């Protein structure tokens, strides 16, 4: 049996700014997002980037790459890893981790 969280509770908002699709972003100035650097809190994941606009998933379940220590399912503190993904970080925000794919180095979280 397979379980999928894809699309559940997904809420997207369009911001000005840049990013790379599938990578975490932060609010950099009013109504504008930018790629995260190592240790940043992230507001969501860039879903579509075109010209100077970026559609960002700000709520719901999303799968992103992780680096460093494998996140543990349950509530985990995470921050941006500086390469578009997330990392475990005791100083980070708390997110609900529902799935970890160690082969793909990806984690599904609730924003």
Steps between C-alpha positions, in 0.01 A plus 500: 500500500624847410425822688514841332481847650538674161283811470327471839432849637711664231478880503709705258559875484669702229791722604749717319849360496702202396569146601540156354197276467488241778731693732421679826475880499471783752322834502779750427303827480131592475320257265836368376675165544859391450699176528599408854853490630625248756305524826216722372141445602298425189146612417432235239608330179530659156254316277516708180745775409444721197662836426487693829213302656517195723205280603581373849330217686450648848277232656429129469715193454811534283804286425844664501859377498687479829868500591694421817325289762194307388187665642294282732128456433291703743575860588851610404680833497614589148665788316628559148824323410617765251473270198121510455409234752465473876708372789435407860580800717434541873465875435252447215121509486298191583327310217304177491709239315276225361738314268873467440644342184862419584578378145380825341614714800158663510257579779126569493394772744194701587564871448 
